[in-house]
């Protein structure tokens, strides 16, 4: 599923993202639709699709894979607890993304490692993803417990 890794993908481009783009992405992850739309309209469609993918939009998940961003889809799946996705990230030299995914999946040690490595902005992204993922899970759990009544 994640076999294609194209040159010039996310991690190679991430260093080119200005702090403004990283902050916009973080805010889009937190629900700022205006910034998500801005990312999509200004050459960062993969970041906009990522935001939709973590919010369970299947079309965005398909888009990430079709457009050559399997590492971002692996980040989504890793954040959802898919250990194979994190292994795939590490096996394909996306170790930082694996840490972000693990941190988003409530592994505090991964957040600590990102901070120790001097990656505060990526720890912030990981925590933003965690908040969204945990909110989705809490809503699911609430609905499940309500429907059991």
Secondary structure as UniProt FT lines:
FT   TURN            7..8
FT   HELIX           10..14
FT   TURN            15..16
FT   HELIX           19..29
FT   TURN            30..31
FT   HELIX           33..41
FT   TURN            42..43
FT   HELIX           45..54
FT   TURN            55..56
FT   HELIX           58..66
FT   TURN            67..68
FT   HELIX           70..79
FT   TURN            80..81
FT   HELIX           83..91
FT   TURN            92..93
FT   HELIX           95..104
FT   TURN            105..106
FT   HELIX           108..116
FT   TURN            117..118
FT   HELIX           120..147
//
